[in-house]
């Protein structure tokens, strides 16, 4: 936990680290710096737009993480799929 501005709501407060890609890709999120900081209760876990509860928020974070990974590594969509298993840019709303 740390203090700062929440990635989602941009308000100041105590934040928790959220791995953009979880499950089997959690270690890769750490390796590539694909984490964001969110308010624990409202934005990370329990609020209506929370990363762990809202599919649109989760998709937005996945697309952001993919774009960030591609920009920082110089990788292509195909490279990202090889590393993370799927393309999140085609499913943006």
Buried (B, 14 or more C-beta within 10 A) or exposed (E): EEEEEBBBBEEEBEBBEBBBBEEEBBEBBEEBEBBBBBBBEBBBBEBEEBBBEBEEBBBBBBBBBBEBBBEEEEBEEEEBBEBBEEBBEEEEE
